[in-house]
């Protein structure tokens, strides 16, 4: 069944998927095309453009799926939510380790990125639990 008409997929969840696409693409584009410049702005001490572009590729993929799967059904949303929960949880752990080891030249930038991932993680966990009960 097309989720456009599927009452199991709340409109608010679809809006969060669109927001996620916008945020992911907003970070992926500069990470992919100008990794040194962008990471310097974010306060990275060590910049590896290859790794930055691999992260950008993940952001393009996850963000793109957020947009492209918006008309699919409940199973597709659950699968994407599982992926988003794993991705955001691993990123949160990575940012915490980076903050404690002094990897950020500007800890405020690291804390800001940590907060972004934590907010999205909370949203994805909430919606995953919500869809599970429907």
Secondary structure by P-SEA (a helix, b strand, c coil): ccccccccccaaaaaaaaaaaaaaaaaaaaaaccaaaaaaaaccccccaaaaaaaaaaaaaaaaaaaaaccccaaaaaaaaaaaaaaaaaaaaaaaaaaaacccccaaaaaaaaaaaaaaaaaaaaaaaaaaac
